[in-house]
């Protein structure tokens, strides 16, 4: 196997994973039920890594529409149930209109997502 084929397969695998995550988030948001900040960010067109990175900061000082619990995996077989904040589309759009990260590249992505959502 040569390096070009390996790189091509890696690129294809990454693109398909990103596309699957985006489609899943878009379908979840389209149901109209409140979703997490990360799901809304992915559905708005922000890549999964950036959405995961800024979801916590994005949702600070925002009143959640609903709260639920979800299990998270710890070391080994241990799990823990944590509270998860959910937002409806109106609350998400209002926050996206004003939130900009300090990172210039991420701020550009958030600006573009805000314009797409407002249109």
N, C-alpha and C positions, 0 to 999 in steps of 0.2 A: 504494500500500500504506500503510495507516495504522499508527500505533504500536501499537494494541491487537493487531492481527493479527500484527505482528512479535514482540511480546512473547509472545503465545500460542504461536507456532511455536517460539520459543527455549525456553520452558518445557517444551513437549512433547518437543523434541529432548534436553534435559537429562535429563528423566525417563526417556526410553527408553534413553539411554546408561547411566544409573545402573542401571536395571533389568537391562539386558543384562550389565553387569559383575558384578552381584550373582548372577545366575543362572549365569554362567560359573564364578564362584568356588565357588558351592555345589556345582555338578556336579564340579568338580575335587577339592574336599575329600571329597565323597561316595565317590570312588573308593578312598579309604583310603591312597593313596600320600602320602608327605611333600610338603608344599607350602611356599611362601615365607610369611613372616610377613604380608606384605601380602594375599595371597590368603586366608589364614585370617581376617584382620581384616575383609575385605570380606564373607566368608561368614558371619561372626558378626553382621553387621548394621551395621557401621560404614561410613560413606560413603567413596567412593574417595579423595577429597582428604585426609580425615583419616587414612585408612589409609596413604596414601603418605607423609604428613607424619611419622607416628609409627612406621612399620615399623622404621626403623633403630634408634631408641631402644628400641623394644619388644624387639628381638632381641639387645641387648647383654647380655653375661654369661649367655647361655643356651646350653647345649651343643646344637648342631644334631644332628638325627637323621641327616641325610645332607648331603653337599655335592656340588654339581655345578657345571658351568661354563655360562655363557651369553654370547653376544655382545652388546655394547652399541654403539650408534652414536656416533661422535665427529664432529668437524667434517668436512664434505665427505663423501667416500666411505669414510673410515677407520672401522674397527671395532676393538674390543678385546675379548678374552675375559676375563671376570672370574669369580671364585668366587661361588656363590650358596648360602646356607645354607637348608636345608629342615628343616621340623619336622613331626612327626606330631601327631595330634590331642591326645594325652595331654600332650605337652610344651607345646603351645600353650595348652591349657586351664589347666595349672599356672601358666604365666606370666601369662595373662590374669586369673587370680584375684588376683594381687598387684600387677600393674603399674597405676599411675595417673599420667597426665601432670600437670604443674603447671597447665596450662590448665584452668580450671574446666569449661568447656563440653565439652571433649574428655574430661575425667575422668568426667563424667556419662555420656557415650556409652560409655566403656569399662566403667563400672559396670553399665550396662544390658545390654551385650553379655555380661559375665561372668555375670549372673543368667540370661539366656536360655540360655547354653551349659550352665550348671549344672543347669537344670531339665530 
